[in-house]
Amino acid sequence: MGNGVREGPVEFQRDVEPVTARIPAEDNQEKKKVLNSLMSGALAGAVAKTAVAPLDRTKIMFQGESSCSPQEAYRLIYHTYLNEGFWSLWRGNSATMVRVIPYAAIQFCAHEEYKQILGNYYGFQGKALTPFPRFIAGSLAGTTAAMVTYPLDMVRARMAVTPKEMYSSIVHVFIRISREEGLKTLYRGFTPTILGVIPYAGLSFFTYETLKKVHAEHSGKAQPSPPERLLFGACAGLIGQSASYPLDVVRRRMQTAGVLGHTYSSILLTMQEIVREEGLVRGLYKGLSMNWVKGPIAVGISFTTFDLTQILLRKLQRTPGSER
């Protein structure tokens, strides 16, 4: 009896100690993983958007107008440069950074977390997800980021299509919209944004992850090279943005309606008016040719920057004592 009583606690402690010792280490590892994803995503978004800012501004301006062609796009960029200076091509980029840094950070971090959750749910933990969960993880990540940062996207669109005299700063845009149009205006175009982000983010992440998986299977290499990552990201951006582009046009029209003299009350009515006045292709796909240049570049840079930054951060955090 005496021996049995003494042995029980000893055995219990032996069972518990390794578990309790692992819990802080696992929590710390998870925190590092989330922080790495947030930092990598923020840098990825900032680098990608800054690289294509002049084309992005031109695209937004064309989405609010009645005509668009590559020649007109070139003339608009050149005219803006002559009249407002070189740095005016990046007008609104500060607002873009305020939005895109948290947006990209949340999106990439959420994507990593959703992949893990779906992997656990479908039994693919530690392995690549199958196609449908892969698409769902991307869609959920994009939706999460869009919901949190949407008012900043609205502000950025306003600054891109108005002269600098109208809005002097990001804060000024918020103040004027709140006073003159009401706070709900900050969420104008929110529904088409979410409807567009589901196929866009879903297809973008799905395509990129799929191409990396296929590459690994056929090349025998665990990781693609940076140029290959850029190519995979470009393909992802091309497919994702082409699928969601009409809703992007509708979103921009609704966001900039107040300053361009239009009134759009719903997604369907906005689409109907655009098609009636400008035609199906020239209206809902206006600026798409420019997006086929801008989009693949931006998405390719974004995915590549995220992956390489993740790899670099892991190397910096790895110590000789932690390797097993």
C-alpha positions as CSV (number, residue, x, y, z in Angstrom):
1,M,0.0,0.0,0.0
2,G,2.7,2.4,1.1
3,N,4.7,1.8,-2.0
4,G,1.6,2.2,-4.2
5,V,0.8,5.6,-2.7
6,R,4.3,6.9,-3.2
7,E,4.6,5.7,-6.8
8,G,1.3,7.3,-8.0
9,P,2.3,10.9,-7.7
10,V,5.8,10.2,-9.1
11,E,4.3,8.6,-12.2
12,F,1.8,11.4,-12.5
13,Q,4.5,14.0,-12.4
14,R,6.6,12.2,-15.0
15,D,3.6,12.2,-17.3
16,V,2.7,15.8,-16.8
17,E,6.1,17.5,-16.8
18,P,7.0,17.0,-20.4
19,V,3.5,18.3,-21.4
20,T,3.7,21.4,-19.2
21,A,7.2,22.0,-20.5
22,R,6.1,21.9,-24.1
23,I,3.1,24.2,-23.8
24,P,5.1,27.5,-23.3
25,A,7.5,26.5,-26.1
26,E,4.6,25.7,-28.5
27,D,2.8,29.0,-27.6
28,N,6.0,30.9,-28.2
29,Q,6.5,29.2,-31.5
30,E,3.0,30.0,-32.6
31,K,3.4,33.7,-31.6
32,K,6.6,33.8,-33.7
33,K,4.9,32.3,-36.6
34,V,2.0,34.8,-36.5
35,L,4.4,37.7,-36.1
36,N,6.5,36.5,-39.0
37,S,3.5,36.3,-41.2
38,L,2.3,39.8,-40.2
39,M,5.7,41.3,-40.9
40,S,6.2,39.5,-44.1
41,G,2.7,40.3,-45.4
42,A,3.1,44.0,-44.5
43,L,6.4,44.3,-46.4
44,A,5.0,42.3,-49.3
45,G,2.1,44.6,-49.7
46,A,4.1,47.8,-49.4
47,V,6.8,46.8,-51.9
48,A,4.2,45.5,-54.5
49,K,1.9,48.5,-54.3
50,T,4.7,51.1,-54.4
51,A,6.1,49.4,-57.5
52,V,2.9,49.8,-59.5
53,A,1.4,52.9,-57.9
54,P,1.4,55.1,-61.1
55,L,-0.4,52.4,-63.1
56,D,-2.8,51.8,-60.2
57,R,-3.7,55.5,-60.0
58,T,-4.2,55.6,-63.7
59,K,-6.5,52.5,-63.6
60,I,-8.6,54.0,-60.9
61,M,-9.1,57.3,-62.8
62,F,-10.1,55.3,-66.0
63,Q,-12.6,53.2,-64.1
64,G,-14.4,56.4,-63.3
65,E,-14.4,57.8,-66.8
66,S,-16.2,56.9,-70.0
67,S,-13.3,55.9,-72.3
68,C,-10.0,54.0,-72.0
69,S,-7.2,52.8,-74.2
70,P,-3.5,52.2,-73.8
71,Q,-2.8,55.4,-75.8
72,E,-5.1,57.4,-73.5
73,A,-3.4,55.8,-70.4
74,Y,0.0,56.8,-71.7
75,R,-1.2,60.4,-72.4
76,L,-2.8,60.6,-69.0
77,I,0.4,59.5,-67.2
78,Y,2.5,61.9,-69.3
79,H,0.1,64.8,-68.8
80,T,0.0,64.2,-65.1
81,Y,3.8,64.2,-65.0
82,L,4.1,67.4,-67.0
83,N,1.5,69.3,-65.0
84,E,1.9,68.0,-61.5
85,G,5.4,66.6,-61.4
86,F,7.0,63.2,-61.2
87,W,6.0,62.4,-57.7
88,S,2.3,63.2,-58.4
89,L,2.2,59.8,-60.1
90,W,2.4,58.4,-56.6
91,R,-0.4,60.7,-55.3
92,G,-2.6,58.7,-53.0
93,N,0.2,56.2,-52.3
94,S,0.5,57.3,-48.7
95,A,-3.2,56.4,-48.3
96,T,-2.5,53.2,-50.2
97,M,0.3,52.3,-47.7
98,V,-1.9,53.1,-44.7
99,R,-4.4,50.6,-46.1
100,V,-2.2,48.0,-47.9
101,I,0.2,47.4,-45.0
102,P,-2.5,46.2,-42.6
103,Y,-4.5,44.6,-45.4
104,A,-1.6,42.5,-46.7
105,A,-0.4,41.7,-43.2
106,I,-3.8,40.5,-42.2
107,Q,-4.5,38.7,-45.5
108,F,-1.2,36.7,-45.5
109,C,-1.3,36.0,-41.8
110,A,-5.0,34.9,-42.0
111,H,-4.2,32.7,-45.0
112,E,-1.5,30.8,-43.0
113,E,-3.9,30.4,-40.1
114,Y,-6.9,29.3,-42.3
115,K,-4.6,26.8,-44.0
116,Q,-3.7,25.3,-40.7
117,I,-7.3,25.2,-39.5
118,L,-8.6,23.6,-42.7
119,G,-5.6,21.2,-42.7
120,N,-6.6,20.0,-39.2
121,Y,-10.3,19.8,-40.2
122,Y,-9.7,17.8,-43.4
123,G,-6.9,15.8,-41.9
124,F,-4.1,17.3,-44.1
125,Q,-2.0,18.7,-41.2
126,G,1.6,19.2,-42.4
127,K,0.6,18.4,-46.0
128,A,-0.6,20.5,-48.9
129,L,-4.3,21.1,-48.9
130,T,-6.5,19.7,-51.7
131,P,-7.9,22.2,-54.2
132,F,-11.2,23.1,-52.6
133,P,-9.8,23.9,-49.1
134,R,-7.0,25.7,-50.9
135,F,-9.5,28.0,-52.6
136,I,-11.5,28.5,-49.4
137,A,-8.4,29.5,-47.4
138,G,-7.6,32.2,-49.9
139,S,-11.1,33.5,-50.0
140,L,-11.5,33.7,-46.2
141,A,-8.1,35.4,-45.9
142,G,-9.1,38.1,-48.5
143,T,-12.5,38.6,-46.9
144,T,-11.0,39.0,-43.5
145,A,-8.5,41.6,-44.6
146,A,-11.1,43.5,-46.7
147,M,-13.6,43.7,-43.8
148,V,-11.1,45.2,-41.4
149,T,-9.5,47.8,-43.8
150,Y,-12.3,48.8,-46.2
151,P,-12.6,52.5,-45.1
152,L,-8.9,53.0,-45.9
153,D,-9.6,51.7,-49.5
154,M,-12.4,54.2,-49.8
155,V,-10.1,57.1,-48.8
156,R,-7.4,55.9,-51.2
157,A,-9.8,55.8,-54.1
158,R,-11.0,59.4,-53.4
159,M,-7.5,60.7,-53.2
160,A,-6.6,59.1,-56.5
161,V,-9.4,60.7,-58.6
162,T,-9.4,64.2,-57.1
163,P,-7.0,67.2,-57.4
164,K,-4.7,67.7,-54.4
165,E,-6.5,70.9,-53.5
166,M,-9.7,69.0,-52.6
167,Y,-8.1,66.7,-50.0
168,S,-4.9,67.7,-48.3
169,S,-4.3,64.5,-46.4
170,I,-5.8,61.2,-45.4
171,V,-7.3,62.7,-42.2
172,H,-8.9,65.5,-44.3
173,V,-10.6,62.9,-46.5
174,F,-12.1,61.2,-43.5
175,I,-13.3,64.6,-42.0
176,R,-14.9,65.9,-45.2
177,I,-16.6,62.6,-46.1
178,S,-18.0,62.3,-42.5
179,R,-19.2,65.9,-42.5
180,E,-20.6,66.2,-46.1
181,E,-21.7,62.7,-46.9
182,G,-22.0,60.8,-43.6
183,L,-20.0,58.0,-42.0
184,K,-21.8,55.3,-44.0
185,T,-20.2,56.7,-47.1
186,L,-16.9,55.2,-45.9
187,Y,-18.4,51.8,-46.6
188,R,-20.0,52.6,-50.0
189,G,-19.1,49.8,-52.4
190,F,-18.4,47.4,-49.6
191,T,-20.7,44.7,-50.9
192,P,-19.1,44.5,-54.4
193,T,-15.7,44.5,-52.7
194,I,-16.5,41.4,-50.7
195,L,-18.2,39.7,-53.7
196,G,-15.1,40.5,-55.8
197,V,-12.5,39.6,-53.1
198,I,-13.9,36.0,-52.7
199,P,-13.0,34.9,-56.3
200,Y,-9.9,37.2,-56.5
201,A,-8.2,36.1,-53.3
202,G,-9.4,32.5,-53.6
203,L,-8.1,32.1,-57.1
204,S,-4.9,34.0,-56.5
205,F,-3.8,32.0,-53.5
206,F,-5.2,28.8,-55.0
207,T,-3.2,29.3,-58.3
208,Y,0.0,30.3,-56.5
209,E,-0.1,27.4,-54.0
210,T,-1.1,24.9,-56.8
211,L,1.8,26.0,-59.1
212,K,4.3,25.6,-56.2
213,K,2.9,22.1,-55.4
214,V,3.1,21.1,-59.1
215,H,6.6,22.5,-59.4
216,A,7.8,20.5,-56.3
217,E,6.3,17.3,-57.7
218,H,7.9,17.6,-61.1
219,S,11.2,19.3,-60.3
220,G,12.0,17.4,-57.1
221,K,13.0,20.7,-55.5
222,A,11.3,21.6,-52.2
223,Q,11.2,25.4,-53.0
224,P,11.0,27.3,-56.3
225,S,13.6,29.9,-57.2
226,P,12.7,33.7,-56.8
227,P,12.1,34.1,-60.6
228,E,9.8,31.0,-60.5
229,R,7.9,32.5,-57.6
230,L,7.5,35.8,-59.6
231,L,6.2,33.8,-62.5
232,F,3.8,31.8,-60.4
233,G,2.6,35.0,-58.6
234,A,2.1,36.7,-62.0
235,C,-0.1,33.8,-63.2
236,A,-2.1,34.0,-59.9
237,G,-2.7,37.7,-60.3
238,L,-3.7,37.4,-63.9
239,I,-6.3,34.7,-63.2
240,G,-7.6,36.3,-59.9
241,Q,-8.0,39.8,-61.2
242,S,-9.5,38.8,-64.5
243,A,-12.2,36.8,-62.7
244,S,-13.2,39.6,-60.3
245,Y,-12.6,42.7,-62.5
246,P,-16.2,43.8,-63.2
247,L,-16.9,44.0,-59.5
248,D,-13.7,46.0,-59.0
249,V,-15.1,48.6,-61.6
250,V,-18.4,48.7,-59.8
251,R,-16.7,49.2,-56.4
252,R,-14.6,52.1,-57.7
253,R,-17.6,53.8,-59.3
254,M,-19.6,53.6,-56.1
255,Q,-16.6,54.8,-54.0
256,T,-16.0,57.9,-56.2
257,A,-19.6,58.7,-57.1
258,G,-19.8,61.6,-54.7
259,V,-17.0,63.6,-56.3
260,L,-17.6,62.6,-59.9
261,G,-21.2,63.7,-60.0
262,H,-22.9,60.3,-60.2
263,T,-25.3,58.5,-57.9
264,Y,-25.2,54.7,-57.6
265,S,-27.6,53.1,-55.2
266,S,-26.8,49.4,-55.7
267,I,-24.5,46.9,-57.4
268,L,-27.1,45.9,-60.1
269,L,-28.2,49.5,-60.8
270,T,-24.5,50.5,-61.1
271,M,-23.8,47.7,-63.5
272,Q,-26.9,48.4,-65.6
273,E,-26.0,52.1,-65.9
274,I,-22.4,51.3,-66.9
275,V,-23.5,48.8,-69.5
276,R,-26.2,51.1,-70.8
277,E,-23.9,54.1,-71.2
278,E,-20.6,52.5,-72.1
279,G,-21.3,48.9,-73.2
280,L,-20.5,45.6,-71.6
281,V,-16.8,45.2,-72.5
282,R,-15.8,48.9,-72.6
283,G,-17.7,49.5,-69.3
284,L,-17.3,46.6,-67.0
285,Y,-13.9,45.7,-68.3
286,K,-12.5,49.2,-68.7
287,G,-8.8,49.3,-67.8
288,L,-8.4,45.5,-67.8
289,S,-5.6,45.6,-70.3
290,M,-3.7,47.9,-68.0
291,N,-4.5,45.5,-65.1
292,W,-3.0,42.7,-67.1
293,V,0.3,44.6,-66.9
294,K,-0.1,46.0,-63.4
295,G,-1.8,43.1,-61.7
296,P,0.6,40.2,-62.5
297,I,3.6,42.4,-61.6
298,A,2.1,43.4,-58.2
299,V,0.9,40.0,-57.2
300,G,4.1,38.3,-58.3
301,I,6.2,40.8,-56.3
302,S,3.8,40.4,-53.3
303,F,3.9,36.6,-53.1
304,T,7.6,36.5,-53.8
305,T,8.4,39.1,-51.1
306,F,6.2,37.3,-48.6
307,D,7.8,33.9,-49.2
308,L,11.4,35.2,-49.2
309,T,10.9,37.4,-46.1
310,Q,9.4,34.4,-44.3
311,I,12.4,32.3,-45.2
312,L,14.8,35.0,-44.1
313,L,13.0,35.6,-40.7
314,R,13.1,31.8,-40.0
315,K,16.8,31.7,-40.7
316,L,17.4,34.7,-38.4
317,Q,15.4,33.2,-35.6
318,R,17.0,29.8,-35.9
319,T,19.9,29.2,-33.4
320,P,22.3,26.2,-33.3
321,G,20.7,25.0,-30.1
322,S,17.2,25.0,-31.5
323,E,17.9,22.9,-34.5
324,R,17.0,19.2,-34.1
